Amino acid sequence: MTTAETPTPGFGPLSGVRVVELAGIGPGPFAAMLLADLGADVVRVDRPGGADLALDPAHDVTNRNKRSIVVDLKAPDGPARVLDLAERADVLIEGFRPGVAERLGIGPAHCHARNPRLVYGRMTGWGQDGPLAHRAGHDVSYIALTGTLGMIGRPDEPPAVPANLLGDYAGGSLYLVVGVLAALHHARATGTGQVVDAAIVDGTAHLSTMIHAMLAAGGWQDRRAANLLDGGCPYYGTYETADGRYMAVGALEGKFYAEFLHLLGLDDLASARGDWTRWDELRERIAAAFKSRTRAEWTAVFEDSDACVAPVLSLREAPDHPHLAARGTFTDHGGITQPAPAPRFSATPTTVRTGPARPGADTAAVARDWGLPARPAYAPDDLVTDGG
């Protein structure tokens, strides 16, 4: 059996901000987690039975620092319960396809009729309008159309899929959070809320702004592994070591490149840096050098240098790296190792206050704290205590 956890007030710069998250998967929950990490009181409205592709609630740390209630949005009183929350909230986040929230009776017009100051954040892949707005999709399909997926990988292989980090979280979640915070600032200054339309295609395209500038200036070729920052440059990329592991090299500037070659024992290649006709030779020599020692041996060689070389660590190795351990970049909470909240604040520090919210476990506490009207659906009998 699980018990409800009440977030400790006063932690983080968003302490006192109330957020309603209509449960989904991917970028919406991550955006809400970031707001919760920053101190907001995030109430996740879970649906009976949970979401498709959902993790075991006990391990889904994207639901940390939140509270949860369960609402059947298709039940007669479901929309009214959401509107009761929206009336008392500063922010609402939803990730339905365009038009779904309106059909359910919880769209922006419905919510703003109850709370004109509400910031209504909408997270989708294609956006609220356009020819593909009502089509299904996932990270890989969204980033494919923006040109960013086509930039990643070797020229003689299919584009490399960057997990779902580039689209869902960088182009989606982070842009939603930026938009929500900007709109919240406006709402507090003017008393007027608004809708934030965060589309993964828009955010991911925006991430490539510098690349488009370089393309326009003739400093970027529109093909994979042919440029300074996409693996085309032999002193900006990854190399295999003797034990089948990898080192990452980012020795772009002249002084870093010189130190890199010196520690690698390749001083005779100093003039090859700016001569792209010698880049194949340079790459082969660097690759051969790295294959002569293990990752641990090369890590020791470059450890105290400014050559911009680092070992490529796995997800399980990363938390134990001395630098990340010293900074507390990862933390353990409830037996789960996870990234700590970021960024950091001098006056309003953040922390992992509670573990993953269990669906429905906070129903009674949320009703009490938010002053919600008494409804049978908020009764303790509705608490979900088995993680289902």
KOLLO-884465 format. One record per residue (C-alpha): chain; y, x, z. Coordinates in Angstrom, 3 decimals. Each point is the difference from the previous one (the first is absolute). Layout:
N
<atom 'A', <Y, X, Z>>,
...
//
This chain:
388
<atom 'A', <0.000, 0.000, 0.000>>,
<atom 'A', <3.488, 1.198, -0.770>>,
<atom 'A', <3.150, -0.587, 1.984>>,
<atom 'A', <3.519, -0.444, -1.286>>,
<atom 'A', <2.332, 2.966, 0.206>>,
<atom 'A', <3.723, -0.570, 0.391>>,
<atom 'A', <2.149, 2.693, -1.638>>,
<atom 'A', <2.197, 1.819, 2.469>>,
<atom 'A', <3.653, -0.907, -0.657>>,
<atom 'A', <2.650, 2.662, -0.440>>,
<atom 'A', <-1.952, 2.462, -2.135>>,
<atom 'A', <1.347, 0.897, -3.407>>,
<atom 'A', <3.262, -0.676, -1.849>>,
<atom 'A', <-1.116, -3.503, -1.068>>,
<atom 'A', <-0.647, -1.204, 3.530>>,
<atom 'A', <1.075, -3.648, 0.198>>,
<atom 'A', <-0.580, -0.710, -3.707>>,
<atom 'A', <-2.514, -2.767, -0.625>>,
<atom 'A', <-2.210, 0.136, -3.092>>,
<atom 'A', <-2.469, -2.547, -1.347>>,
<atom 'A', <-2.710, 1.466, -2.217>>,
<atom 'A', <-2.082, -2.404, -2.064>>,
<atom 'A', <-3.307, 1.837, -0.107>>,
<atom 'A', <-1.163, 1.662, -3.191>>,
<atom 'A', <-1.409, 3.348, -1.078>>,
<atom 'A', <1.493, 3.318, -1.050>>,
<atom 'A', <3.754, 0.533, -0.176>>,
<atom 'A', <1.148, -3.044, 2.000>>,
<atom 'A', <-1.946, 0.876, 3.162>>,
<atom 'A', <1.034, 3.656, -0.293>>,
<atom 'A', <3.670, -0.962, -0.272>>,
<atom 'A', <-0.355, -2.233, 3.043>>,
<atom 'A', <-1.747, 2.833, 1.872>>,
<atom 'A', <2.931, 2.290, -0.729>>,
<atom 'A', <2.424, -2.581, 1.388>>,
<atom 'A', <-2.250, -0.410, 3.037>>,
<atom 'A', <-0.193, 3.766, 0.482>>,
<atom 'A', <3.807, 0.016, 0.017>>,
<atom 'A', <-0.011, -2.450, 2.902>>,
<atom 'A', <0.170, -3.442, -1.614>>,
<atom 'A', <-1.970, -2.866, 1.535>>,
<atom 'A', <-2.272, -0.737, -2.958>>,
<atom 'A', <-2.064, -3.179, 0.133>>,
<atom 'A', <-2.720, -0.022, -2.617>>,
<atom 'A', <-1.036, -3.455, -1.145>>,
<atom 'A', <-3.688, 0.409, -0.770>>,
<atom 'A', <-1.989, -2.619, -1.830>>,
<atom 'A', <-3.347, -1.369, 1.148>>,
<atom 'A', <-2.786, 2.223, -1.211>>,
<atom 'A', <2.225, 2.998, -0.687>>,
<atom 'A', <1.136, 1.546, -3.275>>,
<atom 'A', <-2.047, 1.265, -2.926>>,
<atom 'A', <-0.780, 3.745, 0.200>>,
<atom 'A', <1.114, -0.015, 3.639>>,
<atom 'A', <-1.215, 2.755, 2.300>>,
<atom 'A', <-1.668, -0.647, 3.308>>,
<atom 'A', <3.032, -1.167, 2.033>>,
<atom 'A', <-0.856, 2.494, 2.733>>,
<atom 'A', <0.543, 2.908, -2.411>>,
<atom 'A', <2.830, -1.294, -2.196>>,
<atom 'A', <2.804, 2.143, 1.396>>,
<atom 'A', <2.464, -1.460, -2.507>>,
<atom 'A', <0.054, -2.847, 2.527>>,
<atom 'A', <0.927, 2.217, 2.954>>,
<atom 'A', <3.081, -0.856, 2.077>>,
<atom 'A', <-0.207, -3.623, -1.223>>,
<atom 'A', <-1.025, -3.324, 1.477>>,
<atom 'A', <-2.092, -2.621, -1.753>>,
<atom 'A', <-0.392, -3.749, -0.191>>,
<atom 'A', <-2.299, -1.934, -2.322>>,
<atom 'A', <1.434, -2.775, -2.143>>,
<atom 'A', <-1.699, -1.978, -2.750>>,
<atom 'A', <2.843, -0.288, -2.500>>,
<atom 'A', <-1.830, -2.832, -1.773>>,
<atom 'A', <-0.370, -2.081, 3.149>>,
<atom 'A', <2.468, -2.876, 0.463>>,
<atom 'A', <1.947, 1.849, 2.696>>,
<atom 'A', <-0.438, 3.511, -1.428>>,
<atom 'A', <3.332, 0.282, -1.855>>,
<atom 'A', <1.884, -1.485, 2.967>>,
<atom 'A', <-1.389, 2.702, 2.257>>,
<atom 'A', <1.214, 2.713, -2.368>>,
<atom 'A', <3.427, -1.627, -0.247>>,
<atom 'A', <0.196, -0.080, 3.792>>,
<atom 'A', <-0.531, 3.753, -0.030>>,
<atom 'A', <2.436, 0.564, -2.862>>,
<atom 'A', <2.695, -1.913, 1.897>>,
<atom 'A', <-0.204, 2.562, 2.793>>,
<atom 'A', <-0.554, 3.108, -2.119>>,
<atom 'A', <2.277, 2.578, -1.575>>,
<atom 'A', <-2.432, 0.911, -2.786>>,
<atom 'A', <-2.937, -1.623, -1.766>>,
<atom 'A', <-2.374, 1.949, -2.275>>,
<atom 'A', <-2.420, -1.609, -2.459>>,
<atom 'A', <-2.113, 1.338, -2.850>>,
<atom 'A', <-1.111, -3.105, -1.862>>,
<atom 'A', <0.165, -0.414, -3.750>>,
<atom 'A', <3.321, -1.498, -1.151>>,
<atom 'A', <0.259, -3.708, 0.797>>,
<atom 'A', <-2.818, -0.143, 2.563>>,
<atom 'A', <2.266, 0.051, 3.059>>,
<atom 'A', <2.156, -2.728, -1.572>>,
<atom 'A', <-3.054, -2.194, -0.645>>,
<atom 'A', <-1.094, 0.480, 3.597>>,
<atom 'A', <3.425, -1.081, 1.242>>,
<atom 'A', <0.928, 3.379, 1.492>>,
<atom 'A', <2.045, 1.534, -2.817>>,
<atom 'A', <3.498, 1.430, 0.383>>,
<atom 'A', <1.765, -3.365, -0.357>>,
<atom 'A', <-2.188, -1.586, 2.675>>,
<atom 'A', <0.518, 2.912, 2.390>>,
<atom 'A', <3.741, 0.383, -0.624>>,
<atom 'A', <0.489, -3.705, 0.675>>,
<atom 'A', <-1.211, 0.753, 3.521>>,
<atom 'A', <1.489, 3.492, 0.346>>,
<atom 'A', <2.805, 1.039, -2.407>>,
<atom 'A', <0.048, 3.536, 1.445>>,
<atom 'A', <-3.630, 0.700, -0.858>>,
<atom 'A', <-0.882, 2.987, -2.186>>,
<atom 'A', <-2.870, -1.193, -2.192>>,
<atom 'A', <-1.985, 2.993, -1.305>>,
<atom 'A', <-2.294, -0.544, -2.976>>,
<atom 'A', <-2.612, 2.644, -0.872>>,
<atom 'A', <-1.699, -0.207, -3.388>>,
<atom 'A', <-1.296, 2.322, -2.675>>,
<atom 'A', <1.753, -1.447, -3.040>>,
<atom 'A', <3.014, -1.609, 1.679>>,
<atom 'A', <1.184, -3.602, 0.272>>,
<atom 'A', <0.685, -0.378, -3.730>>,
<atom 'A', <-0.966, 1.477, -3.362>>,
<atom 'A', <-2.954, -0.594, -2.332>>,
<atom 'A', <-2.563, 1.446, 2.430>>,
<atom 'A', <1.407, -1.511, 3.206>>,
<atom 'A', <-2.889, -2.439, 0.442>>,
<atom 'A', <-2.755, 2.391, -1.035>>,
<atom 'A', <-2.381, 1.710, 2.410>>,
<atom 'A', <0.197, 3.756, 0.430>>,
<atom 'A', <-0.507, 2.960, 2.283>>,
<atom 'A', <1.725, 3.308, 0.608>>,
<atom 'A', <-1.603, 1.779, -2.944>>,
<atom 'A', <1.034, -2.694, -2.479>>,
<atom 'A', <3.572, -0.145, 1.298>>,
<atom 'A', <0.595, 3.741, -0.143>>,
<atom 'A', <-1.659, 0.214, -3.421>>,
<atom 'A', <2.821, -1.968, -1.634>>,
<atom 'A', <2.772, 2.030, 1.670>>,
<atom 'A', <-0.982, 3.293, -1.622>>,
<atom 'A', <-0.725, 1.664, 3.327>>,
<atom 'A', <-3.797, -0.226, -0.145>>,
<atom 'A', <0.054, 1.622, -3.433>>,
<atom 'A', <1.758, 3.037, 1.500>>,
<atom 'A', <-2.796, 0.876, 2.419>>,
<atom 'A', <-3.073, 2.091, -0.794>>,
<atom 'A', <-1.322, 2.519, -2.484>>,
<atom 'A', <0.814, -0.420, -3.691>>,
<atom 'A', <-3.663, -0.026, -1.055>>,
<atom 'A', <-1.066, -2.605, 2.575>>,
<atom 'A', <0.964, -3.608, 0.799>>,
<atom 'A', <3.075, -0.406, 2.231>>,
<atom 'A', <-0.837, 0.678, 3.648>>,
<atom 'A', <0.179, -3.033, 2.299>>,
<atom 'A', <2.135, 0.882, 3.081>>,
<atom 'A', <-1.915, -2.355, 2.331>>,
<atom 'A', <2.415, -2.914, 0.578>>,
<atom 'A', <2.719, 2.175, 1.494>>,
<atom 'A', <2.394, 0.194, -2.938>>,
<atom 'A', <0.212, -3.700, -0.873>>,
<atom 'A', <-0.921, -2.100, 3.024>>,
<atom 'A', <1.605, 2.125, 2.680>>,
<atom 'A', <2.660, 2.233, -1.565>>,
<atom 'A', <1.176, -2.323, -2.774>>,
<atom 'A', <-0.772, -3.167, 1.941>>,
<atom 'A', <0.064, 0.128, 3.801>>,
<atom 'A', <2.765, 2.554, 0.403>>,
<atom 'A', <2.301, -1.774, -2.449>>,
<atom 'A', <-0.640, -3.305, 1.742>>,
<atom 'A', <0.924, 1.543, 3.346>>,
<atom 'A', <3.165, 1.588, -1.408>>,
<atom 'A', <0.970, -3.322, -1.548>>,
<atom 'A', <-0.734, -1.964, 3.158>>,
<atom 'A', <2.037, 2.358, 2.184>>,
<atom 'A', <2.931, -0.069, -2.436>>,
<atom 'A', <-0.114, -3.797, -0.128>>,
<atom 'A', <-0.284, -0.166, 3.791>>,
<atom 'A', <3.155, 2.098, 0.296>>,
<atom 'A', <1.755, -2.397, -2.389>>,
<atom 'A', <-1.276, -3.053, 1.883>>,
<atom 'A', <1.293, 1.302, 3.298>>,
<atom 'A', <3.382, 0.785, -1.527>>,
<atom 'A', <0.408, -3.296, -1.856>>,
<atom 'A', <-2.384, -2.500, 1.553>>,
<atom 'A', <-1.663, -0.507, -3.374>>,
<atom 'A', <-3.603, 0.830, -0.759>>,
<atom 'A', <-1.481, 0.596, -3.434>>,
<atom 'A', <-3.199, 0.576, -1.956>>,
<atom 'A', <-1.246, 3.555, -0.571>>,
<atom 'A', <-2.143, 0.194, -3.157>>,
<atom 'A', <-2.025, 3.225, 0.387>>,
<atom 'A', <-2.232, 0.624, -3.017>>,
<atom 'A', <-2.340, 2.974, -0.188>>,
<atom 'A', <0.887, 0.512, -3.663>>,
<atom 'A', <3.693, 0.269, 0.896>>,
<atom 'A', <-0.476, 2.351, 2.940>>,
<atom 'A', <-2.469, 2.263, -1.758>>,
<atom 'A', <2.259, 0.275, -3.042>>,
<atom 'A', <2.912, 0.806, 2.326>>,
<atom 'A', <-2.001, 2.842, 1.550>>,
<atom 'A', <-0.065, 1.713, -3.396>>,
<atom 'A', <3.808, 0.081, -0.360>>,
<atom 'A', <0.237, 3.798, 0.044>>,
<atom 'A', <-2.794, 0.307, -2.546>>,
<atom 'A', <1.840, -2.356, -2.358>>,
<atom 'A', <3.117, 2.112, 0.417>>,
<atom 'A', <-1.951, 3.124, -0.908>>,
<atom 'A', <-1.593, -1.823, -2.946>>,
<atom 'A', <3.428, -0.994, -1.328>>,
<atom 'A', <1.262, 3.555, 0.393>>,
<atom 'A', <-2.940, 1.461, -1.878>>,
<atom 'A', <-1.430, 1.618, 3.118>>,
<atom 'A', <-3.131, -2.140, 0.207>>,
<atom 'A', <-2.730, -0.567, -2.579>>,
<atom 'A', <-1.459, -3.504, -0.112>>,
<atom 'A', <-3.584, 1.135, 0.478>>,
<atom 'A', <-2.183, 1.050, 2.919>>,
<atom 'A', <-0.198, 3.524, 1.422>>,
<atom 'A', <2.709, 1.361, -2.270>>,
<atom 'A', <2.873, 0.216, 2.475>>,
<atom 'A', <1.261, 1.824, 3.033>>,
<atom 'A', <-1.106, -2.554, 2.594>>,
<atom 'A', <-3.079, -1.669, -1.495>>,
<atom 'A', <-2.526, 2.846, 0.024>>,
<atom 'A', <1.138, 1.497, -3.282>>,
<atom 'A', <1.667, 2.916, 1.748>>,
<atom 'A', <-2.532, 2.606, 1.260>>,
<atom 'A', <1.963, 0.696, 3.174>>,
<atom 'A', <0.238, -3.685, 0.968>>,
<atom 'A', <-3.463, -1.476, 0.369>>,
<atom 'A', <-3.389, 0.399, 1.657>>,
<atom 'A', <-2.696, 2.640, -0.251>>,
<atom 'A', <-3.641, 0.110, 1.057>>,
<atom 'A', <-1.116, 2.579, 2.557>>,
<atom 'A', <-3.299, 1.840, 0.387>>,
<atom 'A', <-1.439, -2.679, 2.267>>,
<atom 'A', <0.791, -2.899, -2.335>>,
<atom 'A', <3.139, -1.045, 1.830>>,
<atom 'A', <3.598, 0.132, -1.192>>,
<atom 'A', <3.406, 1.544, 0.601>>,
<atom 'A', <3.286, -1.638, -1.033>>,
<atom 'A', <2.698, 2.179, -1.550>>,
<atom 'A', <3.696, -0.894, -0.270>>,
<atom 'A', <1.631, 3.380, -0.649>>,
<atom 'A', <2.770, -1.298, -2.264>>,
<atom 'A', <2.998, 2.143, 0.946>>,
<atom 'A', <0.140, 3.639, -1.035>>,
<atom 'A', <-0.207, 1.518, 3.477>>,
<atom 'A', <-2.878, -2.286, 0.966>>,
<atom 'A', <-1.805, 0.788, -3.245>>,
<atom 'A', <0.368, 3.738, 0.604>>,
<atom 'A', <-1.412, -0.280, 3.510>>,
<atom 'A', <-2.828, -2.196, -1.282>>,
<atom 'A', <-1.026, 2.547, -2.640>>,
<atom 'A', <0.265, 2.884, 2.464>>,
<atom 'A', <-2.313, -1.650, 2.533>>,
<atom 'A', <-2.365, -0.980, -2.774>>,
<atom 'A', <-0.033, 3.617, -1.265>>,
<atom 'A', <1.487, -0.887, -3.382>>,
<atom 'A', <3.386, 1.751, 0.022>>,
<atom 'A', <-0.464, 1.000, -3.647>>,
<atom 'A', <0.520, -3.650, -1.007>>,
<atom 'A', <3.568, -0.234, 1.273>>,
<atom 'A', <1.463, -0.328, -3.502>>,
<atom 'A', <-2.321, -2.895, -0.904>>,
<atom 'A', <1.875, -2.470, 2.191>>,
<atom 'A', <2.529, -1.080, -2.613>>,
<atom 'A', <-2.135, 0.693, -3.079>>,
<atom 'A', <-1.992, -3.150, -0.676>>,
<atom 'A', <-1.926, 1.802, -2.768>>,
<atom 'A', <-1.666, 2.011, 2.783>>,
<atom 'A', <-0.749, -2.961, 2.236>>,
<atom 'A', <-3.652, -0.237, -1.101>>,
<atom 'A', <-0.481, 3.659, 0.883>>,
<atom 'A', <1.819, -0.512, 3.295>>,
<atom 'A', <-2.102, -3.031, 0.895>>,
<atom 'A', <-3.262, 1.808, -0.757>>,
<atom 'A', <0.949, 3.022, 2.106>>,
<atom 'A', <1.113, -2.163, 2.930>>,
<atom 'A', <-3.168, -2.094, -0.222>>,
<atom 'A', <-2.195, 3.097, -0.016>>,
<atom 'A', <1.809, 1.417, 3.017>>,
<atom 'A', <-0.396, -3.166, 2.051>>,
<atom 'A', <-3.714, -0.171, -0.862>>,
<atom 'A', <-0.481, 3.400, 1.635>>,
<atom 'A', <0.501, -1.243, 3.582>>,
<atom 'A', <-0.605, -3.104, 2.073>>,
<atom 'A', <2.621, -2.573, 0.871>>,
<atom 'A', <0.117, 1.270, 3.577>>,
<atom 'A', <0.550, 3.573, -1.167>>,
<atom 'A', <2.838, -0.997, -2.338>>,
<atom 'A', <1.522, -2.180, 2.700>>,
<atom 'A', <0.182, 3.063, 2.251>>,
<atom 'A', <1.573, 2.074, -2.792>>,
<atom 'A', <2.810, -2.498, -0.668>>,
<atom 'A', <0.402, -1.357, 3.537>>,
<atom 'A', <3.173, 1.898, 0.968>>,
<atom 'A', <1.581, 0.147, -3.443>>,
<atom 'A', <2.601, -1.902, -2.025>>,
<atom 'A', <-2.239, -0.093, -3.059>>,
<atom 'A', <-0.316, -3.806, 0.291>>,
<atom 'A', <-3.804, 0.048, 0.088>>,
<atom 'A', <-2.089, -2.301, 2.198>>,
<atom 'A', <-3.659, -0.972, 0.350>>,
<atom 'A', <-0.998, -3.391, -1.408>>,
<atom 'A', <-1.397, -1.799, 3.041>>,
<atom 'A', <-2.157, -3.099, 0.189>>,
<atom 'A', <1.037, -3.131, 1.888>>,
<atom 'A', <-2.179, 1.004, 2.958>>,
<atom 'A', <1.253, 3.596, 0.002>>,
<atom 'A', <3.710, -0.787, -0.144>>,
<atom 'A', <0.530, -1.177, 3.619>>,
<atom 'A', <-1.305, 3.328, 1.313>>,
<atom 'A', <2.376, 2.217, -1.974>>,
<atom 'A', <2.078, 1.933, 2.560>>,
<atom 'A', <3.354, -1.093, -1.440>>,
<atom 'A', <-0.895, -3.691, -0.188>>,
<atom 'A', <-1.599, 0.157, 3.433>>,
<atom 'A', <3.111, 1.625, 1.480>>,
<atom 'A', <2.252, -2.691, -1.471>>,
<atom 'A', <-2.324, -2.848, 0.907>>,
<atom 'A', <-0.092, -1.142, -3.621>>,
<atom 'A', <-3.265, -1.751, 0.819>>,
<atom 'A', <-0.812, -1.830, 3.179>>,
<atom 'A', <-3.033, -1.537, 1.662>>,
<atom 'A', <0.182, -3.560, 1.254>>,
<atom 'A', <-2.945, -2.090, 1.051>>,
<atom 'A', <-2.393, 2.638, -1.298>>,
<atom 'A', <1.479, -0.036, -3.521>>,
<atom 'A', <1.730, 3.072, -1.429>>,
<atom 'A', <2.930, -1.193, -2.103>>,
<atom 'A', <3.379, 1.155, -1.317>>,
<atom 'A', <2.705, -0.316, 2.634>>,
<atom 'A', <3.097, -2.129, -0.683>>,
<atom 'A', <2.572, 1.631, -2.271>>,
<atom 'A', <2.795, 0.955, -0.267>>,
<atom 'A', <1.175, 1.159, 3.428>>,
<atom 'A', <3.035, -1.101, 1.976>>,
<atom 'A', <1.894, 1.904, 2.672>>,
<atom 'A', <1.283, -3.017, 1.953>>,
<atom 'A', <-2.631, -2.648, -0.726>>,
<atom 'A', <-3.372, 1.750, -0.257>>,
<atom 'A', <-2.928, -1.860, -1.484>>,
<atom 'A', <-3.655, -0.010, 0.955>>,
<atom 'A', <-3.260, -1.820, -0.541>>,
<atom 'A', <0.394, -2.620, 2.723>>,
<atom 'A', <-3.003, -2.219, -0.705>>,
<atom 'A', <-3.148, 0.170, -2.066>>,
<atom 'A', <-0.782, -2.209, -3.002>>,
<atom 'A', <0.919, -3.629, 0.584>>,
<atom 'A', <-3.118, -2.164, 0.139>>,
<atom 'A', <0.366, -3.230, -1.995>>,
<atom 'A', <1.281, -2.747, 2.278>>,
<atom 'A', <-0.145, 2.036, 3.200>>,
<atom 'A', <3.722, -0.349, 0.735>>,
<atom 'A', <0.466, -3.705, -0.708>>,
<atom 'A', <0.966, -1.058, 3.507>>,
<atom 'A', <2.246, 3.029, 0.643>>,
<atom 'A', <1.896, -0.448, -3.277>>,
<atom 'A', <0.524, -3.712, 0.678>>,
<atom 'A', <1.405, 0.883, 3.416>>,
<atom 'A', <2.173, 2.935, -1.067>>,
<atom 'A', <1.416, -1.630, -3.114>>,
<atom 'A', <0.557, -3.397, 1.636>>,
<atom 'A', <-2.146, -1.829, -2.527>>,
<atom 'A', <-0.505, -3.754, 0.304>>,
<atom 'A', <-3.191, -1.104, 1.647>>,
<atom 'A', <-2.662, -0.727, -2.612>>,
<atom 'A', <-3.741, -0.419, 0.472>>,
<atom 'A', <-0.588, 2.871, -2.430>>,
<atom 'A', <1.635, 2.405, 2.459>>,
<atom 'A', <-2.433, -0.796, 2.771>>,
<atom 'A', <-2.062, 2.835, 1.510>>,
<atom 'A', <-3.168, -1.504, -1.489>>,
<atom 'A', <1.237, 1.131, -3.410>>,
<atom 'A', <0.019, 3.665, 0.941>>,
<atom 'A', <-2.299, 2.098, -2.156>>,
<atom 'A', <-1.814, 2.357, 2.338>>,
<atom 'A', <-2.838, 1.284, -2.153>>,
<atom 'A', <2.072, 1.671, -2.727>>,
<atom 'A', <-1.063, -2.666, -2.497>>,
//
